[in-house]
Amino acid sequence: MSVNINDESFDFGLLRAFDLANFLNENKHLKPESFLLHSKYNTKKLNWFLAEQLKTYPKAVHKLPTFTATHCWFTGKSYEQSSSESSALFKSSLFKGVHLLDLSGGLGVDDWAFAQSFETVLSLDPDTQLNELARLNWHRLNTLHCTRLDTTAEAFIQENTNRKFDLIYLDADRRSTNNRQLGIHEGTPNFFEIQVQLFQMSSQLLLKLSPLIDINYCLKTLPFINKIWIVSIQHEVKELLCFINKNVDVTPTIHVIEIDKNGKTHELNSTQQQSEFEPLGQTNESKNIFFEPSAALIKSGLSHVYLNQFQYKAIGLNTFYFKGITAVVSLQNHGRFFKIIHESIYSKSKFTTYLKMNGIDQMNISTRNFGMDADTLVKTLKLKTGGNDYFFFGRNTAGEKLFFHCSKIANN
């Protein structure tokens, strides 16, 4: 369900005067479809737009709590493509200055956050109707330092190469086709086509890229990289940020950022990525603590760098499960620690026999480099998920399949 507000006949005055807070309170029990069937509002387009608020608000409360608390407006697409408040505020905490240029304004969440660190935020977007929503929302949020222009990045740059900014921010549209684009050159605008002009306007650029993009690709492709941040919210990688400064020639640092459910930030960083691999040796019985690194820590290439420091050894070359002697406090927000109850070479018969002997009929399952994902393993073996037993499946350096039966360590 999505209303088309990209229509010059849509009257945004209806939204300015509308009591959205009261509407949501009175209709929060209704599904959008039910609301449309029994709507008392006399404007069809407004009805559809209100239905979209009913659909979006239950999700947006968690992603954009300040925006929902002040009863801002959303479209489904703009909401899905927006940054979360926690990631936007993290970005804004990294920089301070006078003038910021945002080449890809969208719903304006990043602009709202950057306005707390910059005296002026100039934001661009060719979607004139979405820009109306952004301006309405900024008014409700009392965001006074943001200006939104109805233009493309390319058109603005062509006419304003003499203007100077402390920082230029680009979150290129990666959804111009049905497939989410990963290559930097596939975004709109294409960074590589405008980088010369951008460097005339600012020495500092911040690129927000797909969370799926490869870090080594960024390091090889982008010029003047100083820092890369992998931003994860409650252990789900959401953003990859590349900071470019043409005036500073340094070895790039890679930062792993975990933002917890309370909005607190936990960081690991290093200039070194994958260190020399240290697999388990033959005498490892004393290593009875199992560590499953977070997706962000794995993506960063820093897992071995940190875990080697604490004498943890990987169980296999590409498995990314580790064994050690004690849980590491500094890594507790970057993965999960478990006590190993039992470990064994895996075969279907051996595993099912182990379950029967120990009376285990419910478990949590994770796999890496096993040749079968967790869902497939559950279906194949007809397992019941849940409970307090944790099983991990992977391969050792010899390529043998393993399983680990673990219990979760308290406060992890």
C-alpha positions in Angstrom: 0.0 0.0 0.0 1.5 3.3 -1.0 -0.1 6.6 -1.9 1.3 8.6 -4.8 2.1 12.0 -3.4 4.2 12.8 -6.4 1.3 14.5 -7.9 1.0 18.3 -8.2 -2.7 18.1 -7.2 -1.9 16.7 -3.8 -2.7 19.4 -1.3 0.0 19.5 1.4 -2.0 22.1 3.2 -4.2 19.2 4.3 -1.2 17.7 6.1 -0.1 20.9 7.8 -3.5 21.5 9.3 -4.3 17.8 10.1 -4.2 16.6 13.7 -2.2 13.4 13.1 -1.7 12.8 16.9 -5.4 12.5 17.5 -6.0 10.5 14.3 -3.4 7.9 15.3 -4.8 7.7 18.8 -8.3 7.1 17.6 -7.4 4.6 14.8 -4.4 2.8 16.2 -6.5 -0.4 16.6 -7.4 -0.4 12.9 -5.6 -2.2 10.1 -5.0 0.1 7.1 -7.4 -1.9 5.0 -10.2 -1.6 7.6 -9.6 2.1 7.9 -10.0 2.6 4.1 -13.3 0.7 4.1 -14.8 2.8 6.8 -13.0 6.1 6.4 -15.0 9.3 7.2 -12.4 11.6 5.6 -13.6 13.2 2.4 -10.4 13.3 0.4 -9.4 10.0 -1.3 -5.7 10.9 -1.5 -5.7 11.9 2.1 -7.4 8.6 3.1 -4.7 6.6 1.4 -2.0 8.8 3.0 -3.5 8.3 6.4 -3.7 4.6 5.9 0.0 4.6 5.1 0.7 6.3 8.5 -1.3 3.5 10.2 0.9 0.9 8.4 4.2 2.7 9.0 3.9 4.1 12.6 4.1 0.7 14.5 7.5 0.1 12.9 8.7 3.7 12.9 8.2 4.0 16.7 11.4 2.0 17.1 13.4 3.2 14.2 12.5 6.9 14.5 11.3 7.6 18.0 11.7 11.4 18.0 10.0 11.6 14.6 7.0 9.6 15.8 6.8 11.4 19.1 6.4 14.7 17.3 4.0 13.0 14.8 5.9 13.5 11.6 4.7 12.2 8.2 6.1 9.3 6.3 5.7 7.5 3.0 6.5 3.8 3.0 9.4 4.2 0.6 10.9 7.1 2.4 10.7 5.4 5.7 12.3 2.2 4.4 15.2 4.1 2.8 15.9 6.4 5.7 18.6 6.1 8.3 17.5 5.1 11.8 17.8 7.9 14.4 20.5 6.0 16.3 22.7 5.6 13.2 22.0 9.2 12.1 23.0 10.6 15.5 26.1 8.5 15.5 27.2 10.0 12.1 26.5 13.5 13.4 28.7 12.8 16.5 31.7 12.2 14.3 31.9 15.7 12.7 31.3 19.3 13.6 31.5 22.4 11.5 29.6 25.4 9.9 28.4 24.2 6.5 27.3 20.7 5.5 26.0 19.7 2.1 23.8 16.6 1.8 23.6 15.4 -1.8 20.8 12.9 -1.1 18.3 14.3 1.3 15.4 11.8 1.3 13.2 11.9 4.3 15.7 14.1 6.1 16.6 12.0 9.1 20.4 12.4 8.5 19.8 16.2 7.9 18.0 16.5 11.3 20.9 14.8 13.0 23.6 16.7 11.2 21.8 20.0 12.1 22.8 19.2 15.7 26.5 19.4 14.8 26.6 21.9 11.9 25.4 25.5 11.9 23.7 25.0 8.4 22.7 22.0 6.5 21.9 22.3 2.8 20.1 19.3 1.5 19.2 18.3 -2.0 16.6 15.9 -3.5 14.8 16.0 -6.9 11.6 14.6 -5.4 9.6 17.8 -4.8 6.8 16.2 -2.9 9.0 14.2 -0.6 10.8 17.5 0.0 7.5 19.0 1.2 7.2 16.2 3.7 10.8 16.8 4.9 10.1 20.5 5.4 6.8 19.7 7.3 8.7 17.3 9.6 11.6 19.7 10.3 9.0 22.3 11.3 7.4 19.8 13.8 10.9 18.8 15.0 11.9 22.5 15.4 14.9 21.9 13.1 15.9 25.4 12.2 19.2 25.0 10.4 18.1 22.8 7.4 17.3 24.0 3.9 16.0 21.6 1.3 16.4 22.4 -2.5 14.4 20.7 -5.2 17.3 19.6 -7.4 19.6 16.8 -8.3 23.1 16.6 -6.9 24.5 16.8 -10.5 22.6 20.0 -11.3 23.6 21.7 -8.1 27.2 20.8 -8.4 27.4 22.1 -11.9 26.2 25.5 -10.8 27.9 25.8 -7.5 31.5 24.5 -7.8 32.8 27.7 -6.1 30.8 27.1 -2.9 32.7 25.7 0.0 31.5 23.2 2.7 33.1 21.7 5.7 31.7 18.3 4.9 29.8 16.8 1.9 27.6 13.7 2.7 26.4 11.3 0.0 24.0 8.4 0.5 23.5 7.5 -3.2 20.3 5.9 -4.3 21.0 2.2 -4.7 17.4 1.2 -5.6 17.0 2.6 -9.0 16.3 -0.9 -10.3 14.6 -3.8 -8.7 17.9 -5.1 -7.4 19.8 -3.3 -4.7 23.0 -2.1 -6.3 26.3 -2.7 -4.5 28.9 -1.1 -6.7 29.7 2.5 -5.8 29.5 3.4 -9.5 26.0 2.1 -9.7 24.5 4.6 -7.2 22.6 7.7 -8.2 24.4 10.1 -8.2 27.5 8.2 -9.3 30.3 9.3 -7.0 33.1 8.7 -9.5 31.4 11.0 -12.1 31.3 14.0 -9.7 34.3 13.4 -7.4 36.5 16.1 -9.1 33.8 18.8 -8.5 33.2 17.6 -5.0 36.8 18.0 -4.0 36.7 21.5 -5.3 33.8 22.2 -2.9 35.2 20.3 0.2 38.3 18.3 1.2 36.1 16.1 3.4 33.5 13.7 2.1 31.4 11.0 3.9 29.9 8.2 1.8 27.2 6.0 3.2 27.3 2.6 1.3 25.4 -0.6 1.3 25.9 -2.8 4.4 26.6 -5.6 2.0 29.5 -3.9 0.2 33.0 -5.4 0.6 35.5 -3.4 2.6 38.5 -4.3 0.5 36.6 -3.1 -2.6 36.2 0.3 -0.9 39.8 0.4 0.1 41.0 -0.4 -3.5 38.4 1.8 -5.3 37.9 5.0 -3.3 40.6 7.7 -3.1 41.9 9.3 0.1 40.1 7.0 2.6 40.9 7.9 6.2 38.3 5.8 8.1 35.7 3.2 7.6 32.9 2.6 10.1 30.7 -0.5 10.1 27.6 0.5 11.9 25.5 -2.3 13.5 22.3 -1.9 15.4 21.5 -4.7 17.8 23.9 -6.9 15.9 22.5 -6.2 12.5 24.8 -4.4 10.1 23.0 -1.3 8.8 25.5 1.0 7.2 29.1 1.2 6.0 30.5 4.7 6.1 33.7 5.8 4.3 35.3 9.1 5.3 37.5 10.7 2.6 39.9 13.5 3.4 42.1 14.5 0.4 44.4 16.6 2.7 45.4 13.7 5.0 47.4 10.7 3.8 47.1 8.0 6.5 46.6 4.2 6.8 42.8 3.9 7.0 41.4 2.8 10.4 38.5 0.4 10.4 35.9 0.9 13.2 33.3 -1.6 14.3 30.3 0.2 15.9 27.7 -1.8 17.8 24.7 0.3 18.9 22.7 -1.5 21.6 19.0 -1.4 22.3 19.5 1.6 24.7 21.3 3.6 22.0 24.8 3.1 23.6 27.7 2.8 21.2 30.4 0.2 21.6 33.5 0.5 19.4 36.5 -1.6 18.3 39.0 -0.2 15.8 42.3 -1.0 14.1 44.5 -0.1 11.2 45.2 -3.8 10.6 42.6 -6.1 9.2 43.1 -9.9 8.9 46.1 -10.9 10.9 47.9 -14.2 10.4 45.4 -17.0 10.9 45.9 -19.0 14.1 43.9 -22.3 13.9 43.3 -24.6 16.8 46.2 -27.0 17.5 45.9 -30.6 18.8 46.0 -29.7 22.5 43.0 -27.5 23.0 40.9 -29.2 25.7 41.4 -26.3 28.1 39.8 -23.9 25.7 36.2 -24.5 26.8 34.7 -21.0 26.0 33.1 -20.6 22.6 32.8 -17.2 20.9 30.5 -16.4 18.0 31.6 -12.9 16.6 29.0 -10.5 15.5 28.3 -9.9 11.8 30.0 -6.5 12.0 33.1 -7.8 13.6 33.4 -10.5 10.9 32.8 -8.0 8.1 35.5 -5.7 9.4 38.2 -8.3 9.1 39.2 -7.5 12.7 38.0 -10.7 14.4 41.3 -12.4 14.2 43.2 -9.3 15.1 41.3 -9.0 18.4 40.8 -12.7 19.3 44.5 -13.5 18.7 45.3 -10.9 21.4 43.3 -13.0 23.9 44.7 -16.4 22.8 41.5 -17.4 21.1 41.9 -19.8 18.2 39.6 -20.3 15.2 38.1 -23.8 14.7 38.6 -23.5 10.9 39.9 -21.4 8.1 36.6 -19.8 7.1 34.3 -20.8 9.9 34.6 -17.7 12.2 33.9 -19.6 15.4 36.6 -19.3 18.1 37.6 -21.1 21.3 39.3 -19.6 24.3 39.9 -20.0 28.0 37.8 -17.1 29.5 35.1 -14.7 28.2 36.5 -11.3 27.2 34.7 -8.3 28.7 35.7 -5.9 25.9 34.2 -8.2 23.2 30.9 -8.9 24.9 29.1 -6.4 22.8 30.6 -7.7 19.6 29.5 -11.3 19.8 28.3 -14.0 22.1 30.2 -16.2 24.6 29.2 -19.7 25.5 30.4 -22.5 27.8 31.2 -25.6 25.7 29.4 -28.7 27.1 30.4 -31.1 24.3 32.1 -31.0 20.9 32.4 -33.7 18.3 32.9 -34.6 14.7 29.5 -34.3 13.0 27.5 -37.0 11.3 23.8 -37.2 11.3 23.7 -40.5 13.2 26.2 -39.3 15.8 24.4 -36.0 16.3 20.9 -37.6 16.6 22.3 -40.2 19.0 23.8 -37.5 21.2 20.5 -35.7 21.4 18.6 -38.8 22.4 21.2 -39.8 25.0 21.0 -36.3 26.6 17.2 -35.9 26.3 17.5 -32.8 24.2 14.4 -32.1 22.0 14.7 -28.3 21.6 17.7 -26.2 20.7 19.1 -23.0 19.1 21.1 -23.6 16.0 23.8 -21.6 14.1 26.0 -22.7 11.2 29.0 -21.3 9.4 31.0 -22.9 6.6 29.0 -26.1 7.2 27.5 -26.6 3.8 24.0 -26.2 5.1 22.3 -23.2 6.7 20.5 -23.4 10.0 17.0 -23.4 8.5 17.9 -26.3 6.2 19.5 -28.3 9.0 16.4 -27.8 11.2 14.1 -29.0 8.4 16.3 -31.9 7.4 16.7 -33.3 10.9 13.1 -32.2 11.9 14.4 -30.3 14.9 12.5 -28.1 17.3 14.0 -24.7 17.9 14.2 -22.7 21.1 15.2 -23.4 24.7 18.5 -23.1 26.6 20.7 -25.4 24.5 22.8 -23.9 21.8 24.4 -25.9 18.9 27.0 -24.6 16.5 28.0 -26.3 13.3 31.2 -25.7 11.3 34.3 -27.2 9.8 37.9 -27.5 11.2 41.1 -26.8 9.3 41.0 -30.3 7.9 37.6 -29.8 6.4 35.8 -32.1 8.9 32.3 -31.2 10.0 32.0 -30.4 13.8 29.2 -29.6 16.2 29.4 -27.8 19.5 26.8 -28.1 22.3 27.0 -25.0 24.4 25.2 -23.1 27.2 24.9 -19.4 27.2 27.1 -17.5 29.7 25.1 -15.1 32.0 25.0 -11.4 31.2 26.0 -12.0 27.6 
